[in-house]
Every structure is written in C-alpha cells, then in structure tokens.
Amino acid sequence: MPRIRTISSLLAALFLLLPSMASAQDELNGANTAWILTSTALVLFMTLPGLSLFYAGLVRTKNVLSVLMQCFSIAVAISILWLLVGYSIAFGPSESAWWGGLSKALFAGVDINALSGDIPETVFAAFQMTFAIITPALIVGAFVERIKFSAMLLFSVLWTLVVYFPVANWVWGGGWLGQMGLIDFAGGTVVHVTAGVGALVFALMLGRRKDFGTSSTLPHNLTMSFTGAAMLWVGWFGFNAGSALAANGAAGMALLVTHISAAVGASSWMAIEWIKHGKPSGLGAITGMVAGLATITPASGSVGPAGALLVGLTGGVVCYFATTYMKQTLRIDDSLDVFPVHGVGGIVGTFLAGILVSGNLGIFSGNGLAEGATIGSQVMVQITGILATGVYTAILTFILFKLVGAITSGVRVSSEAEQQGLDISDHDEKGYSM
C-alpha cells in the first residue's frame, strides 16, 4: 500500500505539471520551425551548388575551378564571420538605428531554448546566415578570371563585415530603414542592391579582361549553367517564401509569386532575343529567369499573382536592356552581369513594391499600405532605401578595393596568370583533366 500511495502521488504531481509543460511547448511552433529549417537548406543550396555551377559554366575552361573555389570559400569564411560578430551586428539588440552591437557575438545567449518569435533562435540565425553567404558570392560574377584568390577572400570578408551586416540591420534588424517602413521582404536592397552596386564599382576599378568582348570569353559549359540556374530557381522558394518566417498564407503567396515572376522574366528575355536576333538563346532564358527572381524578391511579400506578372515582365525587359547597354555601349566588364541583373532587378523590384502595395490597383495591387501611409510617401521611402544602400555600398566598396590592393600588393593577377588561367595560377589544379 505505501508503494501504491507513492506512485499515486508522483502521478498526481506529474499531472499538475502538464499544463505548464504544454504552455511552454505552445510557444514554439513546430510547423513554422520545420519550414524555416527547410528554407535554410534551400537558400544554402542556392549558393552551394546552385550559384557555383551557374557561374562556373559561364567562364572558360581554365577558370572553372577558380570560380567554384571562390563561391565555396566565401561560404566557409562568412559562416565563421557570422558566428563571430555578424549575427550580432545584423540582429543583435540594437544599440542605435545603425547597427545591432556586439552583445550577441559568438551567439551569446543563443541556446537550445532561445526563441525568435515562435521558432528557435538557432534556426532564425542559421536562416539569416545563408543570406549573408550568398550576397558576397553574387559579387564573384563581376571579377571572375582576373582576381587574386587572396584578394577575393579578404575583400569578401571585409565587405560583408562593413556593408552587408550593417545594411541587414538597417532594414531587417530594427534599424532606421525598417523604422521608416521600407518594403523589402527578402532582400531587394539588402542582397541585390548591395551586391549589384558592389559588383559594378569593383568591375570598374579592376578593369576589363584582356580579351573582353571577343568570342574567346564565351561560356564553356552552358549545360552546367542550366543546372545551376535550375537549382537557383528551386532554392529561391526558400529565399522568398522562407522570409515569411512561418508556414502560412504569406509564405504560400511568396512562393507562388516568385515562381510566376521567374517564368515571366525568362519568357520576356527570350521574346526580346527572338524579335531582335531571330532565335532565343539558352543563356538568355536562364539570365531572364534570374532577373525575374531578383526583381520579385523585395516585393514577394506585398504583391499577388497578377502583380508578379507585372514585376517579372518589367524585370526581364529592363534587365535585358541594362545588360546590353553595359556590355556594348559602356564596355564595362561586369563579367557575369551582376549589376544589370541583380542590382537593376533589386532596384526595380524595390521601387515597384512601393507602387504595387497600394490597394487601388485592382488585380495588380498587394496587401495594402501601412496605416497612415500614401502611395507617394511609400515610394519616397523605397527610393530612400535604394539610394542609401547604393551610395553606402559604392563608397565602402571603393575604400575596400584600395585597402585590399595595398594589403595583397594588387588585386588583379598578372597578365601571365590571366592568360594561363586561375585554376593553375591560384590553385595548381585543373577543373578538367581531359
């Protein structure tokens, strides 16, 4: 009998604890957590292997391994930098409207029980880390085939530290642009404007490849680029729909409009080529797809399917002519079109988000303006965000180019190394053995 009474007492005590245990569990949403875990993997998949293969196929055989190494090494370095200070600067408790401080350096306080909203803070931090990885990796496309590996790695680390982390805080971490009401759901300014402007400034300062504009610089393996592009398209669902930070209707709409804009961007680019040259190209199709994805990114939380059609069409057309103008008229060797696709796409999408969010545009409208805002005031906020991130990025990229050049005795490889190819000169290896 005493043993039975003891067991009964223990069961009664456990029963009394159940409500509090259930309440603690209710704070964490399992469905949302599962979706953001999946989205984290999808966004990393965009860089490794998506962007890596997309870029590697667009360069020449003698430089294919160097591009893969650049993207891979950036993922390694930025992951460590994110742990050390990046997460804290971008998403720490803001010490001002300009940065998040260092109170969460080395993930201080981010333990197994810490939550960000209704998902584990570890999951939120990992998801945001993948954005920090892909942004400097995008810039790789501007300087392929002519940059020292040491200069590339140092620049990428410093640029992410002083450009990406602060801008992420301005927009998403409680900083001044977010407080103004800037609409940037998944990275029009934070990712695409910063990467695009950084790429443009770097390409201008680095100079053109020795044989820029000749047939010898054509892509060596479009099959590889198509494979990478397809991975980017799929991974972008995590990029945009994951930015809802929940498994809900907002994530579903973001996924749908992302897909529509990508399809319309690709078809509009192909249509222009068909009209101008008599046939569409595979390179044009995948570039137009990326343009559609970049353009919808900031607006993916604000527009519906009809709005996505308009965004994708605008992005495809504008980015096509921006690419042609830069290559043929300005003769700027932004080798893999980072600024005219990502930079211009981010600018156009961020601007259109301010217009299409209005509830007065019929089927093209989004989910409505914030209380007290007008379409005019919202567009001005969008322009402010574009200009602020663009000018800040341009100035810091210029300074960092000079600094890295002084540290590494020049950013650019020698003429002999450029002729030989970076696979051999930087890594003493070949991408292909045949």
FIKOLPA-99049 format. One record per residue (C-alpha): residue in three letters; y, x, z; chain. Coordinates in nm, 3 decimals. Example, Ala and Ser with C-alpha at 12.3 -4.5 7.8 and 13.67 -1.06 7.14 Angstrom:
% FIKOLPA-99049
{node 'ALA',{-0.450,1.230,0.780},'A'} {node 'SER',{-0.106,1.367,0.714},'A'} 
This chain:
% FIKOLPA-99049
{node 'MET',{0.000,0.000,0.000},'A'} {node 'PRO',{0.257,0.275,0.077},'A'} {node 'ARG',{0.185,0.429,-0.266},'A'} {node 'ILE',{0.242,0.091,-0.434},'A'} {node 'ARG',{0.569,0.042,-0.247},'A'} {node 'THR',{0.684,0.389,-0.354},'A'} {node 'ILE',{0.607,0.321,-0.720},'A'} {node 'SER',{0.782,-0.016,-0.699},'A'} {node 'SER',{1.091,0.147,-0.551},'A'} {node 'LEU',{1.102,0.407,-0.829},'A'} {node 'LEU',{1.069,0.140,-1.097},'A'} {node 'ALA',{1.345,-0.066,-0.936},'A'} {node 'ALA',{1.576,0.239,-0.927},'A'} {node 'LEU',{1.500,0.315,-1.293},'A'} {node 'PHE',{1.573,-0.046,-1.386},'A'} {node 'LEU',{1.913,-0.024,-1.218},'A'} {node 'LEU',{1.991,0.291,-1.419},'A'} {node 'LEU',{1.906,0.136,-1.755},'A'} {node 'PRO',{2.241,-0.042,-1.813},'A'} {node 'SER',{2.438,0.278,-1.761},'A'} {node 'MET',{2.196,0.475,-1.982},'A'} {node 'ALA',{2.229,0.214,-2.257},'A'} {node 'SER',{2.607,0.220,-2.226},'A'} {node 'ALA',{2.614,0.597,-2.271},'A'} {node 'GLN',{2.393,0.571,-2.579},'A'} {node 'ASP',{2.611,0.298,-2.726},'A'} {node 'GLU',{2.898,0.545,-2.755},'A'} {node 'LEU',{2.709,0.738,-3.022},'A'} {node 'ASN',{2.640,0.555,-3.347},'A'} {node 'GLY',{2.309,0.667,-3.492},'A'} {node 'ALA',{2.372,0.529,-3.841},'A'} {node 'ASN',{2.711,0.699,-3.868},'A'} {node 'THR',{2.565,1.023,-3.736},'A'} {node 'ALA',{2.281,1.016,-3.989},'A'} {node 'TRP',{2.523,0.956,-4.277},'A'} {node 'ILE',{2.758,1.240,-4.180},'A'} {node 'LEU',{2.461,1.475,-4.135},'A'} {node 'THR',{2.357,1.382,-4.489},'A'} {node 'SER',{2.713,1.421,-4.618},'A'} {node 'THR',{2.738,1.766,-4.463},'A'} {node 'ALA',{2.432,1.877,-4.657},'A'} {node 'LEU',{2.571,1.719,-4.975},'A'} {node 'VAL',{2.907,1.898,-4.952},'A'} {node 'LEU',{2.743,2.235,-4.886},'A'} {node 'PHE',{2.516,2.156,-5.182},'A'} {node 'MET',{2.835,2.132,-5.391},'A'} {node 'THR',{2.910,2.499,-5.329},'A'} {node 'LEU',{2.555,2.629,-5.298},'A'} {node 'PRO',{2.423,2.585,-5.558},'A'} {node 'GLY',{2.650,2.338,-5.747},'A'} {node 'LEU',{2.979,2.523,-5.793},'A'} {node 'SER',{2.798,2.857,-5.804},'A'} {node 'LEU',{2.588,2.757,-6.105},'A'} {node 'PHE',{2.876,2.571,-6.271},'A'} {node 'TYR',{3.096,2.882,-6.260},'A'} {node 'ALA',{2.817,3.132,-6.330},'A'} {node 'GLY',{2.723,2.961,-6.656},'A'} {node 'LEU',{3.083,2.978,-6.777},'A'} {node 'VAL',{3.116,3.357,-6.758},'A'} {node 'ARG',{2.948,3.625,-6.964},'A'} {node 'THR',{2.601,3.760,-6.902},'A'} {node 'LYS',{2.732,4.084,-6.749},'A'} {node 'ASN',{2.922,3.894,-6.479},'A'} {node 'VAL',{2.688,3.610,-6.386},'A'} {node 'LEU',{2.553,3.772,-6.069},'A'} {node 'SER',{2.901,3.867,-5.950},'A'} {node 'VAL',{3.013,3.504,-5.959},'A'} {node 'LEU',{2.705,3.389,-5.768},'A'} {node 'MET',{2.769,3.663,-5.511},'A'} {node 'GLN',{3.132,3.563,-5.474},'A'} {node 'CYS',{3.053,3.198,-5.401},'A'} {node 'PHE',{2.763,3.288,-5.171},'A'} {node 'SER',{2.964,3.548,-4.978},'A'} {node 'ILE',{3.254,3.308,-4.929},'A'} {node 'ALA',{3.013,3.054,-4.777},'A'} {node 'VAL',{2.887,3.321,-4.537},'A'} {node 'ALA',{3.229,3.456,-4.437},'A'} {node 'ILE',{3.407,3.123,-4.397},'A'} {node 'SER',{3.124,2.981,-4.185},'A'} {node 'ILE',{3.177,3.265,-3.935},'A'} {node 'LEU',{3.556,3.231,-3.953},'A'} {node 'TRP',{3.523,2.856,-3.890},'A'} {node 'LEU',{3.329,2.931,-3.571},'A'} {node 'LEU',{3.574,3.195,-3.451},'A'} {node 'VAL',{3.907,3.015,-3.498},'A'} {node 'GLY',{3.900,2.783,-3.799},'A'} {node 'TYR',{3.783,2.463,-3.635},'A'} {node 'SER',{4.028,2.511,-3.351},'A'} {node 'ILE',{4.328,2.573,-3.580},'A'} {node 'ALA',{4.243,2.277,-3.801},'A'} {node 'PHE',{4.118,2.021,-3.548},'A'} {node 'GLY',{4.191,2.151,-3.200},'A'} {node 'PRO',{4.420,1.956,-2.964},'A'} {node 'SER',{4.747,2.008,-3.148},'A'} {node 'GLU',{4.991,2.238,-2.974},'A'} {node 'SER',{5.251,2.135,-3.231},'A'} {node 'ALA',{5.277,1.948,-3.559},'A'} {node 'TRP',{5.185,2.268,-3.743},'A'} {node 'TRP',{4.852,2.388,-3.604},'A'} {node 'GLY',{4.576,2.297,-3.362},'A'} {node 'GLY',{4.593,2.606,-3.143},'A'} {node 'LEU',{4.306,2.820,-3.018},'A'} {node 'SER',{4.169,2.612,-2.732},'A'} {node 'LYS',{3.851,2.538,-2.931},'A'} {node 'ALA',{3.796,2.892,-3.058},'A'} {node 'LEU',{3.425,2.976,-3.070},'A'} {node 'PHE',{3.367,2.599,-3.044},'A'} {node 'ALA',{3.470,2.593,-2.680},'A'} {node 'GLY',{3.378,2.256,-2.533},'A'} {node 'VAL',{3.176,2.152,-2.838},'A'} {node 'ASP',{2.844,2.096,-2.669},'A'} {node 'ILE',{2.549,1.867,-2.731},'A'} {node 'ASN',{2.716,1.573,-2.555},'A'} {node 'ALA',{3.065,1.607,-2.705},'A'} {node 'LEU',{3.168,1.324,-2.939},'A'} {node 'SER',{3.424,1.293,-3.213},'A'} {node 'GLY',{3.471,0.921,-3.246},'A'} {node 'ASP',{3.118,0.784,-3.242},'A'} {node 'ILE',{2.942,1.087,-3.392},'A'} {node 'PRO',{2.857,1.421,-3.225},'A'} {node 'GLU',{3.144,1.667,-3.245},'A'} {node 'THR',{2.895,1.925,-3.369},'A'} {node 'VAL',{2.830,1.706,-3.673},'A'} {node 'PHE',{3.201,1.648,-3.736},'A'} {node 'ALA',{3.270,2.021,-3.708},'A'} {node 'ALA',{2.987,2.108,-3.947},'A'} {node 'PHE',{3.104,1.847,-4.198},'A'} {node 'GLN',{3.459,1.981,-4.198},'A'} {node 'MET',{3.329,2.337,-4.225},'A'} {node 'THR',{3.179,2.258,-4.565},'A'} {node 'PHE',{3.526,2.160,-4.691},'A'} {node 'ALA',{3.664,2.491,-4.566},'A'} {node 'ILE',{3.386,2.670,-4.757},'A'} {node 'ILE',{3.433,2.505,-5.095},'A'} {node 'THR',{3.814,2.535,-5.109},'A'} {node 'PRO',{3.841,2.916,-5.143},'A'} {node 'ALA',{3.523,2.910,-5.353},'A'} {node 'LEU',{3.710,2.697,-5.608},'A'} {node 'ILE',{3.967,2.975,-5.649},'A'} {node 'VAL',{3.691,3.210,-5.767},'A'} {node 'GLY',{3.723,3.047,-6.110},'A'} {node 'ALA',{4.072,3.193,-6.154},'A'} {node 'PHE',{3.982,3.560,-6.121},'A'} {node 'VAL',{3.623,3.595,-6.244},'A'} {node 'GLU',{3.523,3.903,-6.443},'A'} {node 'ARG',{3.809,4.126,-6.324},'A'} {node 'ILE',{3.844,4.136,-5.944},'A'} {node 'LYS',{3.703,4.385,-5.695},'A'} {node 'PHE',{3.441,4.230,-5.468},'A'} {node 'SER',{3.610,4.378,-5.160},'A'} {node 'ALA',{3.948,4.234,-5.262},'A'} {node 'MET',{3.794,3.894,-5.335},'A'} {node 'LEU',{3.626,3.875,-4.995},'A'} {node 'LEU',{3.930,3.992,-4.798},'A'} {node 'PHE',{4.164,3.760,-4.986},'A'} {node 'SER',{3.934,3.461,-4.939},'A'} {node 'VAL',{3.910,3.513,-4.564},'A'} {node 'LEU',{4.284,3.568,-4.514},'A'} {node 'TRP',{4.379,3.282,-4.748},'A'} {node 'THR',{4.152,3.038,-4.566},'A'} {node 'LEU',{4.292,3.152,-4.233},'A'} {node 'VAL',{4.662,3.115,-4.314},'A'} {node 'VAL',{4.657,2.846,-4.585},'A'} {node 'TYR',{4.357,2.615,-4.559},'A'} {node 'PHE',{4.327,2.587,-4.182},'A'} {node 'PRO',{4.695,2.502,-4.117},'A'} {node 'VAL',{4.716,2.257,-4.409},'A'} {node 'ALA',{4.399,2.082,-4.291},'A'} {node 'ASN',{4.571,2.036,-3.955},'A'} {node 'TRP',{4.891,1.905,-4.117},'A'} {node 'VAL',{4.701,1.631,-4.299},'A'} {node 'TRP',{4.382,1.555,-4.102},'A'} {node 'GLY',{4.422,1.720,-3.763},'A'} {node 'GLY',{4.718,1.522,-3.632},'A'} {node 'GLY',{4.987,1.739,-3.792},'A'} {node 'TRP',{5.319,1.645,-3.945},'A'} {node 'LEU',{5.200,1.521,-4.286},'A'} {node 'GLY',{4.942,1.296,-4.125},'A'} {node 'GLN',{5.208,1.164,-3.890},'A'} {node 'MET',{5.426,1.083,-4.192},'A'} {node 'GLY',{5.143,0.869,-4.332},'A'} {node 'LEU',{5.027,1.088,-4.622},'A'} {node 'ILE',{4.733,0.928,-4.803},'A'} {node 'ASP',{4.474,1.198,-4.864},'A'} {node 'PHE',{4.133,1.054,-4.793},'A'} {node 'ALA',{3.915,1.351,-4.884},'A'} {node 'GLY',{4.129,1.645,-4.992},'A'} {node 'GLY',{4.373,1.593,-5.278},'A'} {node 'THR',{4.629,1.815,-5.107},'A'} {node 'VAL',{4.413,1.993,-4.851},'A'} {node 'VAL',{4.150,2.106,-5.101},'A'} {node 'HIS',{4.263,2.060,-5.461},'A'} {node 'VAL',{4.637,2.129,-5.448},'A'} {node 'THR',{4.590,2.436,-5.227},'A'} {node 'ALA',{4.302,2.574,-5.435},'A'} {node 'GLY',{4.476,2.492,-5.764},'A'} {node 'VAL',{4.810,2.645,-5.674},'A'} {node 'GLY',{4.643,2.946,-5.513},'A'} {node 'ALA',{4.441,2.998,-5.831},'A'} {node 'LEU',{4.749,2.974,-6.053},'A'} {node 'VAL',{4.951,3.226,-5.853},'A'} {node 'PHE',{4.656,3.465,-5.831},'A'} {node 'ALA',{4.583,3.442,-6.204},'A'} {node 'LEU',{4.947,3.509,-6.292},'A'} {node 'MET',{4.963,3.815,-6.068},'A'} {node 'LEU',{4.622,3.952,-6.164},'A'} {node 'GLY',{4.684,3.929,-6.537},'A'} {node 'ARG',{4.461,3.830,-6.828},'A'} {node 'ARG',{4.119,3.969,-6.904},'A'} {node 'LYS',{4.124,4.247,-7.165},'A'} {node 'ASP',{3.968,4.023,-7.431},'A'} {node 'PHE',{4.120,3.693,-7.319},'A'} {node 'GLY',{4.126,3.430,-7.591},'A'} {node 'THR',{3.854,3.586,-7.804},'A'} {node 'SER',{3.510,3.448,-7.882},'A'} {node 'SER',{3.355,3.714,-7.660},'A'} {node 'THR',{3.470,3.528,-7.347},'A'} {node 'LEU',{3.278,3.209,-7.428},'A'} {node 'PRO',{3.034,3.072,-7.166},'A'} {node 'HIS',{2.698,3.247,-7.175},'A'} {node 'ASN',{2.482,2.960,-7.044},'A'} {node 'LEU',{2.605,2.602,-7.067},'A'} {node 'THR',{2.265,2.478,-6.950},'A'} {node 'MET',{2.335,2.648,-6.617},'A'} {node 'SER',{2.684,2.497,-6.606},'A'} {node 'PHE',{2.549,2.148,-6.680},'A'} {node 'THR',{2.301,2.188,-6.395},'A'} {node 'GLY',{2.578,2.293,-6.157},'A'} {node 'ALA',{2.803,2.011,-6.277},'A'} {node 'ALA',{2.532,1.754,-6.209},'A'} {node 'MET',{2.495,1.892,-5.858},'A'} {node 'LEU',{2.870,1.869,-5.807},'A'} {node 'TRP',{2.868,1.504,-5.915},'A'} {node 'VAL',{2.595,1.415,-5.666},'A'} {node 'GLY',{2.738,1.629,-5.388},'A'} {node 'TRP',{3.080,1.471,-5.430},'A'} {node 'PHE',{2.942,1.148,-5.282},'A'} {node 'GLY',{2.919,1.333,-4.951},'A'} {node 'PHE',{3.264,1.481,-5.008},'A'} {node 'ASN',{3.440,1.146,-5.055},'A'} {node 'ALA',{3.214,0.881,-4.900},'A'} {node 'GLY',{3.141,1.110,-4.605},'A'} {node 'SER',{3.514,1.127,-4.534},'A'} {node 'ALA',{3.493,0.770,-4.406},'A'} {node 'LEU',{3.310,0.929,-4.110},'A'} {node 'ALA',{3.098,0.615,-4.086},'A'} {node 'ALA',{2.820,0.434,-4.267},'A'} {node 'ASN',{3.031,0.131,-4.353},'A'} {node 'GLY',{3.205,-0.055,-4.633},'A'} {node 'ALA',{3.474,0.212,-4.668},'A'} {node 'ALA',{3.207,0.473,-4.737},'A'} {node 'GLY',{3.037,0.243,-4.986},'A'} {node 'MET',{3.361,0.181,-5.174},'A'} {node 'ALA',{3.449,0.551,-5.173},'A'} {node 'LEU',{3.110,0.632,-5.324},'A'} {node 'LEU',{3.147,0.365,-5.591},'A'} {node 'VAL',{3.499,0.463,-5.699},'A'} {node 'THR',{3.401,0.831,-5.700},'A'} {node 'HIS',{3.122,0.763,-5.947},'A'} {node 'ILE',{3.339,0.544,-6.170},'A'} {node 'SER',{3.621,0.798,-6.185},'A'} {node 'ALA',{3.381,1.080,-6.272},'A'} {node 'ALA',{3.231,0.876,-6.557},'A'} {node 'VAL',{3.572,0.773,-6.692},'A'} {node 'GLY',{3.707,1.128,-6.664},'A'} {node 'ALA',{3.415,1.263,-6.866},'A'} {node 'SER',{3.437,0.990,-7.131},'A'} {node 'SER',{3.813,1.026,-7.175},'A'} {node 'TRP',{3.786,1.405,-7.222},'A'} {node 'MET',{3.507,1.359,-7.476},'A'} {node 'ALA',{3.707,1.091,-7.660},'A'} {node 'ILE',{4.009,1.320,-7.697},'A'} {node 'GLU',{3.790,1.601,-7.833},'A'} {node 'TRP',{3.619,1.358,-8.069},'A'} {node 'ILE',{3.954,1.245,-8.206},'A'} {node 'LYS',{4.105,1.595,-8.231},'A'} {node 'HIS',{3.804,1.800,-8.339},'A'} {node 'GLY',{3.560,1.551,-8.485},'A'} {node 'LYS',{3.297,1.601,-8.215},'A'} {node 'PRO',{3.278,1.609,-7.834},'A'} {node 'SER',{3.164,1.923,-7.655},'A'} {node 'GLY',{2.931,1.962,-7.361},'A'} {node 'LEU',{3.182,2.186,-7.187},'A'} {node 'GLY',{3.447,1.917,-7.231},'A'} {node 'ALA',{3.218,1.650,-7.088},'A'} {node 'ILE',{3.145,1.834,-6.765},'A'} {node 'THR',{3.506,1.952,-6.729},'A'} {node 'GLY',{3.629,1.595,-6.771},'A'} {node 'MET',{3.380,1.482,-6.509},'A'} {node 'VAL',{3.516,1.735,-6.258},'A'} {node 'ALA',{3.871,1.627,-6.344},'A'} {node 'GLY',{3.779,1.265,-6.268},'A'} {node 'LEU',{3.623,1.368,-5.938},'A'} {node 'ALA',{3.921,1.582,-5.834},'A'} {node 'THR',{4.167,1.305,-5.920},'A'} {node 'ILE',{3.990,1.030,-5.727},'A'} {node 'THR',{3.940,1.245,-5.416},'A'} {node 'PRO',{4.269,1.168,-5.236},'A'} {node 'ALA',{4.262,0.802,-5.344},'A'} {node 'SER',{3.894,0.729,-5.281},'A'} {node 'GLY',{3.972,0.552,-4.955},'A'} {node 'SER',{4.259,0.349,-5.099},'A'} {node 'VAL',{4.155,0.201,-5.434},'A'} {node 'GLY',{3.890,-0.033,-5.569},'A'} {node 'PRO',{3.673,-0.008,-5.882},'A'} {node 'ALA',{3.948,-0.110,-6.127},'A'} {node 'GLY',{4.184,0.138,-5.964},'A'} {node 'ALA',{3.919,0.407,-6.001},'A'} {node 'LEU',{3.901,0.336,-6.374},'A'} {node 'LEU',{4.275,0.396,-6.400},'A'} {node 'VAL',{4.259,0.710,-6.183},'A'} {node 'GLY',{3.969,0.858,-6.382},'A'} {node 'LEU',{4.135,0.783,-6.715},'A'} {node 'THR',{4.466,0.936,-6.605},'A'} {node 'GLY',{4.295,1.240,-6.457},'A'} {node 'GLY',{4.083,1.304,-6.765},'A'} {node 'VAL',{4.373,1.276,-7.009},'A'} {node 'VAL',{4.633,1.465,-6.804},'A'} {node 'CYS',{4.393,1.746,-6.707},'A'} {node 'TYR',{4.281,1.786,-7.070},'A'} {node 'PHE',{4.635,1.847,-7.193},'A'} {node 'ALA',{4.719,2.063,-6.891},'A'} {node 'THR',{4.420,2.284,-6.969},'A'} {node 'THR',{4.511,2.311,-7.337},'A'} {node 'TYR',{4.877,2.386,-7.258},'A'} {node 'MET',{4.794,2.660,-7.007},'A'} {node 'LYS',{4.540,2.829,-7.232},'A'} {node 'GLN',{4.705,2.800,-7.573},'A'} {node 'THR',{5.078,2.780,-7.502},'A'} {node 'LEU',{5.135,2.963,-7.172},'A'} {node 'ARG',{4.842,3.200,-7.230},'A'} {node 'ILE',{4.759,3.204,-6.859},'A'} {node 'ASP',{4.407,3.328,-6.788},'A'} {node 'ASP',{4.310,3.092,-6.510},'A'} {node 'SER',{3.966,3.170,-6.641},'A'} {node 'LEU',{3.770,2.857,-6.542},'A'} {node 'ASP',{4.066,2.615,-6.534},'A'} {node 'VAL',{4.106,2.580,-6.159},'A'} {node 'PHE',{4.472,2.479,-6.164},'A'} {node 'PRO',{4.474,2.245,-6.467},'A'} {node 'VAL',{4.161,2.063,-6.342},'A'} {node 'HIS',{4.165,2.082,-5.963},'A'} {node 'GLY',{4.534,2.145,-5.900},'A'} {node 'VAL',{4.666,1.896,-6.154},'A'} {node 'GLY',{4.389,1.650,-6.066},'A'} {node 'GLY',{4.477,1.670,-5.698},'A'} {node 'ILE',{4.846,1.621,-5.770},'A'} {node 'VAL',{4.789,1.323,-6.000},'A'} {node 'GLY',{4.541,1.160,-5.761},'A'} {node 'THR',{4.764,1.207,-5.456},'A'} {node 'PHE',{5.058,1.056,-5.644},'A'} {node 'LEU',{4.857,0.763,-5.778},'A'} {node 'ALA',{4.720,0.689,-5.431},'A'} {node 'GLY',{5.074,0.609,-5.319},'A'} {node 'ILE',{5.117,0.363,-5.605},'A'} {node 'LEU',{4.775,0.201,-5.620},'A'} {node 'VAL',{4.756,0.136,-5.246},'A'} {node 'SER',{5.009,-0.145,-5.298},'A'} {node 'GLY',{4.870,-0.496,-5.267},'A'} {node 'ASN',{5.088,-0.619,-5.555},'A'} {node 'LEU',{4.898,-0.463,-5.845},'A'} {node 'GLY',{4.622,-0.718,-5.886},'A'} {node 'ILE',{4.277,-0.574,-5.951},'A'} {node 'PHE',{4.420,-0.222,-5.956},'A'} {node 'SER',{4.553,-0.239,-5.600},'A'} {node 'GLY',{4.386,-0.088,-5.298},'A'} {node 'ASN',{4.363,-0.185,-4.935},'A'} {node 'GLY',{4.735,-0.239,-4.874},'A'} {node 'LEU',{5.026,-0.036,-4.744},'A'} {node 'ALA',{5.063,0.057,-4.381},'A'} {node 'GLU',{5.275,-0.177,-4.173},'A'} {node 'GLY',{5.645,-0.117,-4.236},'A'} {node 'ALA',{5.587,0.094,-4.548},'A'} {node 'THR',{5.700,0.015,-4.901},'A'} {node 'ILE',{5.557,0.147,-5.223},'A'} {node 'GLY',{5.873,0.356,-5.272},'A'} {node 'SER',{5.855,0.510,-4.926},'A'} {node 'GLN',{5.484,0.579,-4.964},'A'} {node 'VAL',{5.534,0.753,-5.298},'A'} {node 'MET',{5.801,0.973,-5.137},'A'} {node 'VAL',{5.555,1.067,-4.863},'A'} {node 'GLN',{5.297,1.156,-5.128},'A'} {node 'ILE',{5.547,1.372,-5.317},'A'} {node 'THR',{5.646,1.543,-4.993},'A'} {node 'GLY',{5.281,1.624,-4.923},'A'} {node 'ILE',{5.227,1.763,-5.272},'A'} {node 'LEU',{5.539,1.980,-5.265},'A'} {node 'ALA',{5.489,2.103,-4.909},'A'} {node 'THR',{5.130,2.211,-4.961},'A'} {node 'GLY',{5.202,2.351,-5.307},'A'} {node 'VAL',{5.507,2.559,-5.211},'A'} {node 'TYR',{5.348,2.684,-4.888},'A'} {node 'THR',{5.031,2.783,-5.074},'A'} {node 'ALA',{5.223,2.961,-5.351},'A'} {node 'ILE',{5.428,3.170,-5.109},'A'} {node 'LEU',{5.133,3.269,-4.890},'A'} {node 'THR',{4.912,3.345,-5.192},'A'} {node 'PHE',{5.180,3.578,-5.332},'A'} {node 'ILE',{5.211,3.761,-5.000},'A'} {node 'LEU',{4.836,3.789,-4.955},'A'} {node 'PHE',{4.786,3.923,-5.307},'A'} {node 'LYS',{5.027,4.206,-5.230},'A'} {node 'LEU',{4.874,4.272,-4.888},'A'} {node 'VAL',{4.515,4.276,-5.014},'A'} {node 'GLY',{4.614,4.502,-5.302},'A'} {node 'ALA',{4.766,4.752,-5.058},'A'} {node 'ILE',{4.457,4.748,-4.835},'A'} {node 'THR',{4.199,4.777,-5.115},'A'} {node 'SER',{4.400,5.011,-5.341},'A'} {node 'GLY',{4.443,4.742,-5.603},'A'} {node 'VAL',{4.290,4.401,-5.653},'A'} {node 'ARG',{4.167,4.450,-6.007},'A'} {node 'VAL',{3.870,4.657,-6.121},'A'} {node 'SER',{3.919,4.945,-6.362},'A'} {node 'SER',{3.910,4.892,-6.738},'A'} {node 'GLU',{3.575,5.071,-6.750},'A'} {node 'ALA',{3.428,4.843,-6.483},'A'} {node 'GLU',{3.561,4.534,-6.657},'A'} {node 'GLN',{3.405,4.648,-6.983},'A'} {node 'GLN',{3.074,4.728,-6.815},'A'} {node 'GLY',{3.066,4.404,-6.618},'A'} {node 'LEU',{3.096,4.335,-6.246},'A'} {node 'ASP',{2.722,4.287,-6.195},'A'} {node 'ILE',{2.672,4.661,-6.238},'A'} {node 'SER',{3.009,4.794,-6.116},'A'} {node 'ASP',{3.020,4.589,-5.793},'A'} {node 'HIS',{2.654,4.530,-5.711},'A'} {node 'ASP',{2.447,4.776,-5.916},'A'} {node 'GLU',{2.229,4.486,-6.026},'A'} {node 'LYS',{2.186,4.261,-6.327},'A'} {node 'GLY',{2.172,3.884,-6.338},'A'} {node 'TYR',{1.917,3.910,-6.620},'A'} {node 'SER',{1.655,4.180,-6.675},'A'} {node 'MET',{1.595,4.099,-7.043},'A'} 
